[in-house]
Amino acid sequence: MAKTPHKPNPATLAFDAGMAMVKAHPIFGPLAHRVSWVRTAASLCPADGWLVVLRHDVIHVHPKRHAEAAEWAFVLARGVLSYAMDFFQRDRGDWAAWSAACDVASTRFLATVKFGTCPHDMQMPVDAPAWDEDRWYRQFGDNGMPEWVAGLGLAGARATSLQAPEDWSQAPPAQRRYGFASTQETWSEVFAAGIANSVTQAVEIAAGTRTALGANTRSAPRSVTERARSWFISSFPLLGSMVAAFEILEDAGLCRREEVMVAAVDETLRTIYLNPAADLSEQETRFVLAHEILHVALRHMDRQRGRDHYLWNVACDYVINDWLIQMQVGSAPALGLLHDLALRGLSAEEVYDRIVVDLRRMRKLQTLAGQQGDMLQRRLRTDRVPFTDLDAFYKEQLGKGLMLHESQGRGLLPAGLLEEIRALLQPPIPWDVELARWFDHHFPPIETRRTYARLSRRQSATPDIPRPHVGPDSRWRDGRTFGVVLDTSDSMDKHILAKALGSIASYAEAKEVPAVRVVCCDAAPYDLGYLPAQDIAHRVQIQGRGGTVLQPAINLLENSADFPKEGPLLIITDADCDHLDVRRPHAYLLAPGRRLPFTPRGDVFSMN
């Protein structure tokens, strides 16, 4: 006679399915592996309860209760949260009120992360405040516990979900274990790592690199680099968005061939190269990733502007490393660290000006990429297509990170770093607006003057009373002029000259400048004399079109007897000129994309 096949218990099947859901979750899975689960006849769970959480990392589950798998997942996750959220606190006087407060906090957390299905008898009022367990404990102590709180208990109506302190000294009985794994990590560390992993997976799903949440972290331990990257996403939002957008490539052969000692960054390919041979710890990896990301986020490659690449890289390293040390982002690696307290508070440009005076010593310094700059100028990989519009992309990511950092109150940032970020996020001021401000500074509005020398029209109501004339003070108009030096060499584009003269004419007329002294200059100056402001744009006759020597025109205006001693100069050039020595207020209006071959003393406006 054949044996009747054993029919599986539906209650056990639902429980096992719920446990599988818990263990597959990135937050609750690592917690569930640390717990010893008891689901036998020896379980201490009351008949009307779901489970009881004991002090010694043991949870007793009702062995026969029927429920859906999603409901079991919700209840089991609440049980492990008792350890993760540090609910076992001996100094609580009213343990029943404290356990009830913890029930409210854990239920709300599960509802927030939308995990499992809350059983019907555990529903919270929709208008319940979003308080933590301490606030609820004080509320229950002052006003008593409402009726709906009793339904949240995991151990039934007549027992607390958490084992009472008087029973904590009892040794845990023999138990049935479900995948228990000992570990040296604390509950809070495992909980924090689970949350970070959950955020990472959510970001990867949004980026399209992962299809669904899951993947038990215990079965596939994450590398040091992955943990460091997850820390940025979950705990350092200022750079979290930027780190998530970068590929981190750990290739020992590539780094050895390209002589990358620790790390380097390619902003065009959005790739950070890490040398596994450097053997960085997780804290050191955080520091290195933040270092490379800040190079890109602060647009250091664009700000190089003709400076020596390696020395500029060194100057930027000094500034970035000091900021990261102040913010305590990870720990600085021993290799490639450039740090000098004497340079604290200086910008990268100021540091560069200081270090270029000692080139022999500075050439021997090492960045994170060794004797080369860790801001790569060449492509190490040819299998990827460069991205476009890098400036807009990186500014957007940095702006999102700063907004999230400030909204979450994640701590203070160094003043220099905050100033540079805000400067990058500020849209550039158009050159014509900057030029208008220059005119506002040198030509303030003319004050009005009351005078009886020329009487105004009398009022009909009081014809016998003389009224003073009110109008611009003519004394303010005397000497109200400026000089324009036009670079008329062959390299100057005539369209640029027309655009510049048109803007100057409109601003001069708006500022009530009666006449402007115009001097054309290439190899020699051509003085066009004083021209009415409204006629500059269409009456100037360009002369010369030879080489570019502008200093004679500057000398002509400065030594002219009929030109005001304090009259400002506006120099229009394409920057292919000689070194200028100007001893009075002045400004430069440059052709698009040009840079003067010397350090200017006056304002510089670049047309676009």
Buried (B, 14 or more C-beta within 10 A) or exposed (E): EEEEEEEEEEBEEBBBBBBBBBBBBBBBBBBBBBBBBBBEEEBBBBEEBBBBBBBEBBBBBBBEBEBBBBBBBBBBBBBBBBBBBEBBBEEBEEBBBBBBBBBBBBBBBBBEEEBBBBBEEBEBEEEBEEBEBEBBBEBBBEEEBEEEBBBBBBBBEEBBBBBEBEEEEEEEEEBBEBBBEEEEEEBEEBBBBBBBBBBBBBBBEEEEEBEEBEBBBBEEEBEBBBBBBBBBBBBBBBBBBBBBBBEBBBBEEBBEEBEBBBBBBBBBBBBBBBBBEBEBEBBBBBBBBBBBBBBBBBBBBEBBEEBBBBBBBBBBBBBBBBBBBBBEBBBBBEBBBBBEEEBBEBBBBEBBBBBBEEEEEBEEBBBBBBEBBBBBEEEBEEEEEEEEEBEEBBBBBBBBBBBBBEEEEEEEBBEBBBEBBEEBEEEEEEBBEBBBEBBEEBBEEBEEBEEEEEEBEEEEEEEEEEEEEEEEEEEBEEEBBBBBBBBBBEBBEEEBBBBBBBBBBBBBBEBBBBBBBBBBBBEEBBBBEBBBBEEBBEEBEBBBBEBBBBBBBBBBBBEBEEBBEEBBBBBBBBBBBEEBEBEBBBBBBBBEEBEBEEEBEBBBBBBE
